[in-house]
Amino acid sequence: MKKVSLLMLVLLLLLSGCLQNQNSEEEVVQDDAEQKTSIVPSYQLSGENYRMILPYKTSAARGAIVNQIANRVDIDEMEEGLRRLSKDVYSPEELYFQEGQYFDTDRIYSWIDELNPEVEEGADVQEYRDNPRYLTHVLEQNFMRHSDDQSVELEGISLGIAMKSVYSFQTEPGGTTYYQDIPEQEMLSVANDVAQNIVTDIRENDENLRDVPIMIAIYREEEQASPVPGNFVARTNVPGGSSTVDDWEEVKEENILFPSDEGSEKYFEDQELVTNFGNEVRKFFPNYVGLVGEGFYIDEELQKLQIEIPIEFNGKGEVIGFTQYAYGLVQEIFPNYYDIEIDVVSSQKTESIIYRNAGEDQVNVHIYD
């Protein structure tokens, strides 16, 4: 019996060793001045997601985006959206993602200060209105290639340029806050000049980036208090060795609040589904006060619907019962050609989540402890 047990143990150890070799992550040398060793992961979550080089390196301009963009939903959408648009240029199956390593906080702030209009201290309201600070932030993302010689080299850069849709200002500290709407075409015209100046600066002053392709995307922020984010509106590719920014392509993405006048006007049928869902929720829970939905569209086609239901519960049994009820409603009401996510939240935390991926019939549920 002992011999059999020993033999099984040896076999298990051998098998374990084989599995570790198959799943091992590969050490590579990053091709930079410091020649640091990095790890290339063997797996990616899906073909749609970039693998990331380990150890994970935070952005050289870490924290700048939080200081520059006031609305948290804009920050999240800009970061995720730039990575999403980059997939059309830099293949997730071939390249690895890394946060921007080439432009630090000082460089980003210098672009923002130099490329925005300057208003002298003591200027009146009209002077501020005539010279809005259009540019909010420049977000950098890097895309790396794993070469045959076991090095990781920069393949391309994406830059997201955040521009205001509403300029808020004070003529004196603590004074009245004024607001100036910025038309989209005016914003795009300024954004083109901003992009051109940034690329010219990079090509002239960053010798190691002169031959690196740069994808540029223009992000139009929503107003500060908006519950839904803004969206990317245009993009272009600057080939390696070129300093010319032109050939802009329209990006037809938008985030729509449900229920809202805009939702009813643009996507009436989708808003009706969200409204019907809310009406059915009200039948189950008398103290339900409403929900907030957000639809993400590309080329006017719904890609993802996310709904948050704020409710106060008296116990775990109520959470379970309500989640089961909402699970059934999702199956009955919403078609499966887009992603859907229902977040059931209380004042303390997210209580449960219901979700289904586009094209799937199975609705998934998770109830938090």
KOLLUMZA-723988 format. One line per field, with one value per residue: z, y, x of N, C-alpha, C in turn; residue number from 0; residue in one letter; chain. Coordinates in steps of 0.001 Angstrom, whole numbers, plus 500000, padded with zeros to 6 digits. Layout:
% residues N
nz	c(Z,...)
ny	c(Y,...)
nx	c(X,...)
caz	c(Z,...)
cay	c(Y,...)
cax	c(X,...)
cz	c(Z,...)
cy	c(Y,...)
cx	c(X,...)
num	c(NUM,...)
residu	c(A,...)
chaine	c(A,...)
***
This chain:
% residues 369
nz	c(500000,500789,498800,496548,497218,497319,494656,493409,494506,493372,490671,490736,491436,489201,487225,488180,487839,485035,484383,485557,483950,481531,482117,482792,483231,481181,481474,480361,478822,479087,476527,477203,478595,481149,481118,482422,483891,482930,483164,480949,480716,480312,479705,478621,479543,477666,474058,473494,475283,476347,477237,480100,480983,483566,486475,487195,485871,486911,485525,484235,484641,486857,488686,487592,485903,487642,488970,486921,485522,486503,486810,487866,486303,483746,483829,484073,481682,479740,480067,479662,477197,475467,475407,474236,471640,470738,470071,467425,466138,467409,467871,470246,470362,469621,470891,473970,476816,478430,480947,480291,479889,479087,479198,481755,484733,484848,482147,480978,482303,481360,478646,478907,480083,478180,475840,476251,476160,477519,480244,481633,485047,486816,484688,482982,482933,480251,478940,479907,478867,476168,475941,476603,478599,476882,476753,478835,479692,478880,478017,478151,476653,476295,473926,473588,472057,472127,471402,469370,470438,473109,474213,475145,473296,472478,470537,469747,470506,472194,472448,474383,474148,476231,476098,476968,477244,478542,479933,483040,485264,487470,488116,490227,493190,495044,494135,492056,490117,486734,483602,480448,477492,475108,471751,469741,467220,467394,469517,468303,466302,467801,469127,467078,466550,469036,469119,466948,467848,470082,468931,467274,469228,470511,468422,467959,470377,471659,471016,470919,470245,467707,465505,466190,465870,466461,467837,468000,469905,470343,473168,474368,477132,479550,481319,484680,486735,485562,485394,483585,481440,479084,475667,473145,470141,467790,465862,464868,463028,463363,461469,462181,462191,460994,461372,460942,461558,460541,458514,460114,461667,462257,465392,466360,469037,472038,475282,476973,479155,480981,482634,480359,478654,476382,476008,475435,473079,471279,471514,471810,472062,473582,475922,476730,477418,479674,481326,481613,482972,485370,486286,486801,488837,490833,491539,493048,495147,497292,498398,496526,494738,492265,489342,487720,484491,482046,478751,476390,473219,469921,466728,466824,467744,470422,472787,475437,478349,481417,484593,487604,490684,493419,496640,499946,502221,504622,505468,504690,503447,502036,500111,498647,497731,496199,494267,492926,491775,490100,488419,486933,485575,483904,482092,480887,479810,478497,475420,474082,472601,473384,475976,479364,482589,485885,488783,492105,494755,498086,500657,501923,500377,497330,496793,495189,491933,488613,485505,481949,479082,475739,473215,474645,476391,479023,482142,484655,488189,491156,494599,497159,500217)
ny	c(498790,501217,501458,501836,504278,505937,505821,507076,509624,510442,510502,512548,514726,514886,515425,517860,519408,519465,520865,523330,524150,524461,526545,528573,531860,534107,535524,538619,541116,544501,546841,549372,552236,551421,548682,546777,543769,542127,540460,538447,537675,534435,534062,535590,537358,537306,537187,539776,541411,543120,541587,542233,543590,542379,543150,545268,548487,551691,554729,557260,559724,559526,560135,562612,562736,562608,565005,566754,566125,566484,564868,561647,559597,560362,560045,557236,556364,557591,556347,553581,553768,554771,552630,550779,551897,551726,549092,548748,549530,548571,545320,543224,540541,540320,542266,543891,545606,548665,551146,554669,555582,557575,560310,562442,563874,566616,567138,566706,568690,570933,570940,571379,573938,575490,575184,576090,579011,582131,584091,587240,588201,589654,590050,590594,589043,588592,588435,586026,584323,584565,583315,580426,577675,575087,572578,569791,567436,565108,561850,559061,555921,552866,550396,547263,545058,541650,540452,538147,537928,537903,540377,543274,545625,548996,549366,551104,554176,555463,558421,560132,562959,565131,567266,570154,570369,572134,575128,576153,578880,581317,584753,585772,584427,582380,583726,584311,581494,580972,579728,578422,577229,575069,574707,571697,571641,573864,573036,570789,571981,573433,571252,569907,571637,571477,568749,568685,570383,568936,566525,567554,568565,566153,564731,566437,566587,564120,561836,559024,558440,559208,557591,556156,554991,556946,556935,559084,560265,562168,563270,564228,565821,565418,567661,568688,567621,565533,562389,560461,559586,561538,561208,559720,561459,561783,560528,559803,558555,558813,558116,556412,558466,560578,563935,565068,565871,564846,563864,563120,560869,560373,559414,557462,557274,557157,557937,557357,558608,556935,557021,559778,562943,563051,560322,559410,560790,559978,557174,555696,553157,551625,553141,552749,550025,550109,551738,550117,547977,549270,549866,547304,546529,548240,547106,544946,546073,548321,550666,551459,553871,554625,554214,554295,554322,553528,553699,552458,553321,552462,553671,554152,551785,549782,548761,548160,547983,549399,549283,550824,550088,551637,550643,550264,547673,545386,543076,540095,538240,539749,540896,538632,537692,539890,540040,537614,538075,540291,539060,537329,539272,540436,538371,538232,540785,542095,541984,539836,540879,542710,543611,543377,544781,544712,546500,546128,548186,549376,551932,551265,549453,547563,545267,543103,541668,541386,539963,539657,538559,539813,538049,535727,533366,532727,534157,535681,535679,537321,537431,539496,538978)
nx	c(500829,501950,503870,502273,501048,503297,504128,501941,502224,504664,503918,501987,503594,505247,503333,502397,504686,504844,502516,503119,505211,503891,502172,503806,505111,506866,510070,511286,513378,512937,513173,514732,516440,517175,517076,515306,514041,511113,507899,506119,502820,501276,498660,495556,492578,490533,490166,489618,490795,493733,496820,498860,502004,504082,506120,503288,503323,502696,501295,503489,502492,500903,497952,497462,495225,493057,493273,492741,490345,487079,484825,484121,483021,483711,486477,486773,485520,487095,489602,488989,487722,489719,491477,489781,489328,491918,492260,491587,493817,496121,496708,495124,495740,498354,499871,500916,499583,500450,500509,500985,504361,506085,505480,505515,503965,504707,505209,502692,501184,502503,501818,499051,498961,500339,498870,496341,494187,495322,494373,494482,495022,492337,490700,487534,484202,483436,485874,486863,484901,485407,487804,488036,489279,489956,491302,491675,493039,495696,495917,498018,498729,500502,501654,503013,505422,506358,509396,511372,513900,513544,512977,511004,509415,508463,505640,503614,501831,499015,497125,494859,492923,491446,488705,486782,483190,481691,482711,483671,484112,485629,485885,487192,488732,486547,484362,481416,480415,480671,479328,480159,479024,480530,480518,480475,481819,483500,485094,486326,487849,489734,490866,492176,494325,495584,496332,498113,500181,501094,502041,504066,505796,506529,507845,510000,511358,511574,513614,513654,511079,510494,509997,507803,504482,501512,498380,495646,492962,490019,488383,485269,484254,481585,479360,480215,478521,477189,475475,476186,478944,480967,482073,484220,484912,486332,489117,492527,495379,498835,501516,504661,507525,506255,505012,502628,499304,496292,493419,491143,488876,485457,484144,481587,480247,478308,477020,474087,471644,469129,465985,465429,465052,466659,467153,464570,464060,466105,466418,463896,462580,464384,464407,461781,461831,463502,461927,459631,460775,461436,458830,457853,459569,458702,456286,457031,458473,457432,458623,460433,462263,463153,465269,468504,469637,472136,473029,475307,476353,477387,477717,474974,473929,472976,475299,475895,473924,473514,472138,471313,469903,468780,468007,466772,467234,465782,466909,468879,467256,465368,467043,467838,465340,464435,466457,466143,463657,464217,466028,464377,462878,464800,465288,462773,462240,464442,466239,468898,471028,472868,475227,474186,473796,472756,472815,472197,471838,472457,472542,474838,476385,477084,474601,473826,474452,473376,473876,474433,476092,476430,474695,474432,472316,472141,471584,473465,474051,475099,475184,476184,478000)
caz	c(500000,500848,497500,495649,497598,496912,493206,493085,494875,492352,489451,490948,491383,487798,486527,488635,487183,483637,484328,485856,482778,480508,482539,483283,482609,480619,481797,479202,479139,478418,475728,477566,479076,482404,480868,483515,483561,483121,482948,479959,481116,479300,479423,478649,479977,476442,472884,473386,476301,476265,478338,480681,481410,485014,487407,486598,486033,486839,484585,484629,485035,487787,489484,486860,485341,488729,489248,485779,485120,487748,486887,487935,485190,482586,483984,483752,480271,478915,480149,479012,475807,474685,475204,473280,470304,470360,469547,465960,465621,468060,468088,471570,470226,469341,471678,475404,477265,479565,481153,479668,480596,478439,479484,483175,485147,484446,480698,480721,482770,480489,477463,479266,480299,476962,474731,476603,476139,478774,480630,482662,486327,486852,483481,483248,482560,478805,478554,480182,477907,474846,475970,477495,478676,476225,477005,480239,480036,477825,478573,477349,476811,475488,473429,473515,471328,472647,470263,469399,471248,474508,474691,474940,472684,472228,469185,469430,471597,472032,473244,474501,474440,476846,475826,477693,476575,479320,480648,484252,485699,488406,487841,491445,494088,495891,493543,491302,489089,485448,482721,479035,476626,473990,470659,469385,466100,467923,470297,467384,465635,468758,469411,465977,466796,470226,468719,466086,468682,470924,468084,466884,470407,470721,467368,468044,471660,472156,469915,470873,469819,466398,464529,466818,465494,467531,467606,468795,469975,471030,474113,474763,478487,479938,482394,485901,487553,484753,485879,482542,480914,477711,474715,472098,468981,466581,466041,463692,463220,462869,461259,462681,461331,460525,462355,460415,462120,459657,458223,461286,461457,463281,466278,466660,470332,472967,476518,477119,480439,480993,481662,480116,477409,475292,475780,474777,471729,470404,471614,472499,472389,474693,477132,477136,478107,481007,482087,481955,484009,486611,486722,487367,490119,491786,492010,494067,496270,497398,498710,495417,494387,490896,488905,486775,483450,481121,477545,475595,471816,468841,465473,467196,468143,471841,473086,476844,479186,482841,485403,489047,491457,494834,497531,501307,502610,506062,505771,503549,502756,501067,499014,497834,497058,495167,493197,492152,490996,489038,487492,486026,484721,482874,481076,480202,479205,477691,474426,474437,471610,474007,477375,480349,483976,486879,490091,493193,495748,499247,501038,502459,499450,496279,497407,494234,490537,487623,484242,480819,477965,474453,472480,475538,476964,480460,483005,485816,489420,492317,495785,498018,501645)
cay	c(500000,502362,501593,502430,505682,506645,505935,508116,510927,510787,510856,513851,515741,515029,516104,519248,520083,519686,521944,524603,524565,524915,527781,529510,533175,534257,536747,539289,542363,545645,547549,550786,552588,550758,547242,546082,542495,542097,539161,538437,536657,533435,534047,536810,537041,536960,537747,541187,542158,543096,541112,543330,543225,542376,543796,546337,549814,552761,555799,558290,560903,559000,561117,563851,562705,562885,566438,567551,565828,566547,563869,560304,558763,560741,559440,555805,556176,557987,555313,552366,554063,554881,551258,550147,552406,551293,547721,548808,549890,547713,544065,542608,539188,540385,543278,543981,546959,549254,552550,555565,555695,558530,561700,562535,564898,567942,567281,566840,570009,571971,570984,571986,575375,576166,575054,576754,580482,582755,585252,587992,588386,590842,590142,590528,587809,588404,588003,584589,583631,584598,582547,579271,576642,573920,571339,569367,566408,564249,560506,558242,554466,552242,549052,546664,543801,540678,540076,536822,537944,537977,541757,543900,546923,549845,549253,552271,554993,556115,559627,560640,564397,565481,568647,570524,570749,573295,575778,576854,579761,582414,585895,585980,583277,582394,584520,583620,580564,581154,578565,578748,576056,575040,573892,570591,571978,574760,572185,569956,572838,573675,569970,569620,572421,570903,567489,568985,570924,567865,565623,568283,568594,564801,564394,567286,566518,562747,561160,557605,558294,559837,556624,555368,555421,557540,557056,560193,560288,563355,562945,565378,565607,565897,568647,568113,566898,564558,561008,559620,560230,562000,560169,560062,561985,561758,559910,559756,557842,559489,557062,556657,559341,561715,564932,565686,565401,565138,562690,562742,559993,560549,558286,557546,556664,558035,557372,557947,558411,556492,557752,561177,563483,562624,558909,559262,561347,559252,555713,555569,551760,551214,553811,552086,548781,550482,552224,548950,547257,550014,549692,545961,546551,548949,546180,544066,546802,549566,551847,551714,555288,554874,553622,555069,553476,554129,552913,552805,553083,552667,553777,554140,550432,549591,547778,547757,548679,549232,549868,550801,550169,551910,550211,549920,546372,545108,541829,539361,537574,540700,541018,537414,537666,540919,539680,536555,538711,541083,538084,536920,540407,540589,537354,538493,542116,542611,541079,539445,541273,543624,543313,544046,544649,545313,546614,546402,548827,550067,553052,550731,548695,546827,544073,542001,542042,540488,540353,538731,539028,539836,536800,534591,533213,532548,535342,535339,536409,537199,538145,539724,538699)
cax	c(500000,502845,504511,501275,500901,504510,504089,500953,502786,505653,503195,501376,504632,505650,502245,502396,505793,504490,501535,503770,505976,502974,501515,504802,505192,508196,510796,511861,514075,512348,514178,514860,517779,517485,517116,514654,513417,509670,507270,505043,501847,500962,497236,494773,491215,489815,490809,489285,491530,495188,497640,499629,503345,504265,505197,502491,503927,501706,501611,504457,501705,499897,497238,497168,493870,492114,493370,492321,488960,486323,483764,484689,482560,484511,487803,486668,485182,488230,490634,488503,487411,490950,491957,488851,489629,493258,492214,491505,495141,497109,495993,495260,496285,499783,500562,500670,499227,501154,500184,501956,505642,506986,505130,505212,503000,505181,505035,501252,500743,503069,500952,497766,499161,500804,497923,495084,494268,495739,493569,495195,494351,491501,489882,486098,483512,483447,487216,486925,484021,486043,489055,487846,490314,489358,492042,491664,494017,496228,496112,498933,498745,501553,501388,504334,505574,507312,510224,511981,515122,513109,512828,509698,509675,507306,505105,502813,501295,497716,496926,493497,492926,490168,488291,485574,481949,481244,483804,483242,485190,485388,486759,487967,488596,485371,483293,480375,480866,479991,479409,480178,478934,481475,479969,481362,482681,484526,485987,487107,488822,490815,491505,493092,495546,496220,496967,499253,501257,501632,502829,505278,506669,507057,508804,511189,512051,511690,514303,513304,509682,510307,509507,506730,503126,500699,496941,495107,491500,489492,487305,484448,483739,480265,479438,480776,477549,476465,475544,476773,480153,481008,482446,485170,484188,487165,490427,493395,496638,500033,502519,506006,508314,505448,504588,501413,498034,495154,492579,490345,487721,484429,483850,480160,479952,477599,476469,472757,470979,467728,465153,465786,464494,467534,466908,463265,464138,467023,466287,462613,462270,465248,463937,460544,462190,463998,460764,458810,461505,461244,457443,457718,460282,457850,455240,457603,459049,456660,459435,461361,462162,463583,466529,469294,470187,473098,473224,476485,476029,478349,476954,473558,473547,473223,476337,475782,472956,473808,471072,471543,468655,469046,466928,467177,466693,465717,467599,469423,466156,464812,468007,467750,464044,464382,467388,465492,462589,464846,466613,463306,462516,465827,465027,461504,462106,465552,466829,470272,472023,473823,475550,473327,474230,471864,473459,471261,472691,471909,473413,476079,477227,476388,474014,473852,474647,472782,474496,474418,476894,475739,474665,474236,470977,472273,471712,474289,473702,475991,474715,477338,477806)
cz	c(500000,499507,496501,495931,497151,495410,492774,493393,493830,491074,489561,490870,489964,486994,486886,487960,485741,483496,484592,484668,481689,480834,482915,482516,482259,481009,480538,479675,478371,477768,476053,478195,480318,482252,482037,483028,483881,482830,481950,480346,479968,478855,479346,478953,478803,475278,472722,474372,476087,477475,478827,481196,482922,485357,486787,486911,485886,485927,485142,485060,486000,488629,488736,486361,486403,489061,488140,485386,486371,487917,486824,486759,483906,482641,483562,482263,479377,478906,479400,477521,474937,474412,474183,471850,469814,469753,468026,465326,466129,468519,469502,471507,470049,470296,473138,475792,478425,479710,480623,480509,480113,478801,480929,483468,484699,482949,480352,481113,481882,479204,477773,479417,478995,475857,475047,476515,477518,479033,481784,483921,486321,485628,483831,482701,481059,478307,478792,479172,476524,474774,476908,477479,478139,476692,478490,480569,478775,478470,477617,477678,475845,475096,472999,472731,471982,471467,470446,470266,472733,475076,474441,474456,472448,470767,468782,470678,471221,472962,473219,474921,474945,476661,476522,476748,477264,480092,481843,484774,486735,488062,489062,492377,495003,495335,492817,490261,487836,484566,481267,478228,475462,472895,470203,468245,466516,468699,469383,466664,466536,469016,468318,466172,467995,469855,467879,466905,469549,470102,467641,468026,470647,469687,467479,469293,472246,471042,469786,470441,468404,465366,465077,466344,466710,467075,468541,468743,470815,471874,474513,476116,478608,481006,483717,486675,486784,485329,484845,481946,479527,476799,473756,470838,467690,466906,464735,464049,462594,462699,461889,461688,460824,461687,461969,461002,461173,459492,459451,460868,462596,464086,466726,467913,471175,474162,476829,478482,480221,482414,481542,478841,476213,474960,475044,473329,470790,470368,472401,472934,473563,475992,477633,477867,479532,481891,482520,483052,485362,487157,487363,488710,491195,492341,493127,495319,496384,497667,497677,494925,492967,490595,487953,485774,482567,479940,476789,474157,470923,467537,465713,467502,469598,472052,474518,477541,480633,483642,486878,489766,492912,495703,498901,501736,504126,506439,504506,502767,501704,499849,498075,497052,495936,493983,492317,491246,489823,487986,486469,485073,483593,481741,480238,479343,478190,476688,474724,473410,472117,475430,478279,481741,484875,488213,491126,494364,496897,499583,501537,501397,498266,496864,496469,492827,489645,486274,483198,479683,476670,473767,473327,476071,478489,481164,484272,486985,490454,493445,496765,499476,502417)
cy	c(501264,502586,502245,503916,506496,506862,507029,509502,511390,511238,512247,514969,515977,515786,517573,520036,520381,520842,523291,525084,525103,526280,528874,530817,533434,535587,537322,540559,543493,546463,549032,551008,551798,549244,546458,544791,542558,540703,539320,537352,535711,533517,535456,536430,536647,537581,539222,542042,542037,542365,542279,542823,543362,542527,545019,547692,550877,553877,556758,559571,560488,560114,562364,563878,563042,564371,567285,567348,565659,565397,562462,559442,559108,560104,557973,555584,556551,556898,554054,552604,554176,553494,550529,550603,551932,549893,547690,549075,548931,546435,543514,541198,539200,541284,543261,545434,547380,550701,553428,555780,556842,559993,561806,563696,566291,568172,567491,568232,571130,572081,571704,573500,576104,576183,575589,578268,581024,583995,585954,588142,589701,591011,590018,589234,587544,587929,586498,583812,583551,583729,581335,578332,575340,572605,571019,568421,565706,562903,559683,556766,553889,550819,548425,545358,542941,540137,538702,536779,538150,539391,542224,545318,547677,549744,550496,552952,555447,557309,559999,562095,564785,566963,568924,570716,571965,573840,576526,577681,580761,583546,586269,584797,583414,583178,583656,582697,580749,579927,579011,577451,576181,574146,572836,570942,572930,573961,571362,570770,573115,572379,569573,570363,571873,569640,567736,569503,569845,566930,566290,568313,567229,564471,565201,567015,565119,561889,559702,557371,558833,558886,555744,555879,555967,557572,558135,560150,561475,562958,564230,565081,566039,566977,567946,567248,565801,563147,560038,560344,560799,560873,560671,560451,561943,561085,559950,558998,558638,558425,557429,557492,560552,562649,565585,565041,565815,563861,562202,561885,560202,559270,558420,556728,557666,557239,558114,557592,557958,556546,559212,561638,563047,561152,558668,559724,560482,557747,555358,554130,551262,551872,553159,550778,549074,550950,551065,548117,547935,549865,548329,545859,547186,548045,545292,544829,548165,550809,552095,553154,555586,554206,554575,554099,554241,553194,553397,552365,553313,552634,553582,552737,550228,548461,547260,548629,548362,549989,549728,551016,550420,551570,549916,548634,546217,543811,541136,538660,538481,540848,539822,537380,538683,540567,538583,537140,539507,540183,537633,538029,540612,539603,537675,539763,542432,541578,540856,539859,542366,543155,544029,543761,545398,545309,547011,546941,549384,551217,552557,550124,548210,545516,542869,542550,540959,540903,539246,539341,538947,538481,535564,534568,533184,533894,534914,536253,536217,538061,538263,539427,540000)
cx	c(500865,503509,503566,501127,502108,504535,503114,501500,503796,504972,502566,502406,505103,504615,502207,503506,505512,503526,502179,504579,505079,502397,502518,504755,506639,508821,511427,512563,513417,513439,514153,516225,518163,517548,516529,514022,511933,509152,506139,504058,501528,499516,496672,493333,490337,490555,490569,490061,493028,495773,498494,500959,503456,505750,504524,503125,502850,502207,502655,503761,500597,499283,496842,495731,492827,492114,492764,490858,488112,485340,484366,484265,483294,485897,487763,486425,486357,489301,490208,488264,488651,491530,491080,489146,490997,493266,492117,492865,496211,496411,496200,495845,497801,500559,500116,500415,500110,500702,501322,503200,506516,506707,504683,504264,503424,504964,503562,500773,501296,502254,499643,497904,499501,499748,496532,495255,494624,494887,494276,494352,493575,490622,488403,485512,483609,484809,487395,486077,484673,487299,488932,489053,489712,489974,492087,492806,494501,496578,496971,498746,499779,501179,502708,504305,506657,508110,510850,513228,514828,513108,511406,509942,508375,506889,504313,502296,499887,497653,495446,493551,491539,489881,486963,484385,481333,482450,483235,484407,484685,486349,487597,487734,487379,484200,482269,480997,480020,480222,479309,480130,479907,480904,480981,482303,483800,485569,486894,488181,490019,491583,492487,494417,496323,496982,498208,500441,501900,502514,504126,506283,507315,508132,510101,512019,512204,512296,513888,511851,509445,509718,508383,505369,502369,499240,496410,493591,491056,488296,486578,483810,482281,480440,479720,479795,476819,476588,476105,477980,479958,481446,483522,484408,485009,488490,491208,494660,497768,501112,503857,506792,507569,505115,503273,500168,496908,494324,491821,489156,486724,484251,482403,479841,479174,477100,475181,472174,469546,467203,465605,465109,465330,467317,465608,463320,464970,466753,465034,462343,463120,464797,462652,460829,462666,462838,459876,459463,461317,459832,457224,458439,459410,456746,455753,457979,458382,457506,460539,461169,462627,464903,467240,469905,471150,473294,474446,476236,477242,477568,475457,473028,473934,474229,476237,474753,473265,472755,471429,470216,469004,467832,467520,466455,466719,466410,468047,468319,465523,465735,467883,466440,463951,465278,466801,464409,463169,465488,465573,462908,463526,465592,463791,461545,463191,466058,468309,471314,472961,474104,474560,473856,473257,472595,472418,472078,471859,472835,474760,476984,476399,475905,474057,474056,474062,473353,474372,475227,476105,475828,474445,472813,471026,472446,472464,473942,474785,475411,475864,477004,477630)
num	c(0,1,2,3,4,5,6,7,8,9,10,11,12,13,14,15,16,17,18,19,20,21,22,23,24,25,26,27,28,29,30,31,32,33,34,35,36,37,38,39,40,41,42,43,44,45,46,47,48,49,50,51,52,53,54,55,56,57,58,59,60,61,62,63,64,65,66,67,68,69,70,71,72,73,74,75,76,77,78,79,80,81,82,83,84,85,86,87,88,89,90,91,92,93,94,95,96,97,98,99,100,101,102,103,104,105,106,107,108,109,110,111,112,113,114,115,116,117,118,119,120,121,122,123,124,125,126,127,128,129,130,131,132,133,134,135,136,137,138,139,140,141,142,143,144,145,146,147,148,149,150,151,152,153,154,155,156,157,158,159,160,161,162,163,164,165,166,167,168,169,170,171,172,173,174,175,176,177,178,179,180,181,182,183,184,185,186,187,188,189,190,191,192,193,194,195,196,197,198,199,200,201,202,203,204,205,206,207,208,209,210,211,212,213,214,215,216,217,218,219,220,221,222,223,224,225,226,227,228,229,230,231,232,233,234,235,236,237,238,239,240,241,242,243,244,245,246,247,248,249,250,251,252,253,254,255,256,257,258,259,260,261,262,263,264,265,266,267,268,269,270,271,272,273,274,275,276,277,278,279,280,281,282,283,284,285,286,287,288,289,290,291,292,293,294,295,296,297,298,299,300,301,302,303,304,305,306,307,308,309,310,311,312,313,314,315,316,317,318,319,320,321,322,323,324,325,326,327,328,329,330,331,332,333,334,335,336,337,338,339,340,341,342,343,344,345,346,347,348,349,350,351,352,353,354,355,356,357,358,359,360,361,362,363,364,365,366,367,368)
residu	c(M,K,K,V,S,L,L,M,L,V,L,L,L,L,L,S,G,C,L,Q,N,Q,N,S,E,E,E,V,V,Q,D,D,A,E,Q,K,T,S,I,V,P,S,Y,Q,L,S,G,E,N,Y,R,M,I,L,P,Y,K,T,S,A,A,R,G,A,I,V,N,Q,I,A,N,R,V,D,I,D,E,M,E,E,G,L,R,R,L,S,K,D,V,Y,S,P,E,E,L,Y,F,Q,E,G,Q,Y,F,D,T,D,R,I,Y,S,W,I,D,E,L,N,P,E,V,E,E,G,A,D,V,Q,E,Y,R,D,N,P,R,Y,L,T,H,V,L,E,Q,N,F,M,R,H,S,D,D,Q,S,V,E,L,E,G,I,S,L,G,I,A,M,K,S,V,Y,S,F,Q,T,E,P,G,G,T,T,Y,Y,Q,D,I,P,E,Q,E,M,L,S,V,A,N,D,V,A,Q,N,I,V,T,D,I,R,E,N,D,E,N,L,R,D,V,P,I,M,I,A,I,Y,R,E,E,E,Q,A,S,P,V,P,G,N,F,V,A,R,T,N,V,P,G,G,S,S,T,V,D,D,W,E,E,V,K,E,E,N,I,L,F,P,S,D,E,G,S,E,K,Y,F,E,D,Q,E,L,V,T,N,F,G,N,E,V,R,K,F,F,P,N,Y,V,G,L,V,G,E,G,F,Y,I,D,E,E,L,Q,K,L,Q,I,E,I,P,I,E,F,N,G,K,G,E,V,I,G,F,T,Q,Y,A,Y,G,L,V,Q,E,I,F,P,N,Y,Y,D,I,E,I,D,V,V,S,S,Q,K,T,E,S,I,I,Y,R,N,A,G,E,D,Q,V,N,V,H,I,Y,D)
chaine	c(A,A,A,A,A,A,A,A,A,A,A,A,A,A,A,A,A,A,A,A,A,A,A,A,A,A,A,A,A,A,A,A,A,A,A,A,A,A,A,A,A,A,A,A,A,A,A,A,A,A,A,A,A,A,A,A,A,A,A,A,A,A,A,A,A,A,A,A,A,A,A,A,A,A,A,A,A,A,A,A,A,A,A,A,A,A,A,A,A,A,A,A,A,A,A,A,A,A,A,A,A,A,A,A,A,A,A,A,A,A,A,A,A,A,A,A,A,A,A,A,A,A,A,A,A,A,A,A,A,A,A,A,A,A,A,A,A,A,A,A,A,A,A,A,A,A,A,A,A,A,A,A,A,A,A,A,A,A,A,A,A,A,A,A,A,A,A,A,A,A,A,A,A,A,A,A,A,A,A,A,A,A,A,A,A,A,A,A,A,A,A,A,A,A,A,A,A,A,A,A,A,A,A,A,A,A,A,A,A,A,A,A,A,A,A,A,A,A,A,A,A,A,A,A,A,A,A,A,A,A,A,A,A,A,A,A,A,A,A,A,A,A,A,A,A,A,A,A,A,A,A,A,A,A,A,A,A,A,A,A,A,A,A,A,A,A,A,A,A,A,A,A,A,A,A,A,A,A,A,A,A,A,A,A,A,A,A,A,A,A,A,A,A,A,A,A,A,A,A,A,A,A,A,A,A,A,A,A,A,A,A,A,A,A,A,A,A,A,A,A,A,A,A,A,A,A,A,A,A,A,A,A,A,A,A,A,A,A,A,A,A,A,A,A,A,A,A,A,A,A,A,A,A,A,A,A,A,A,A,A,A,A,A,A,A,A,A,A,A)
***
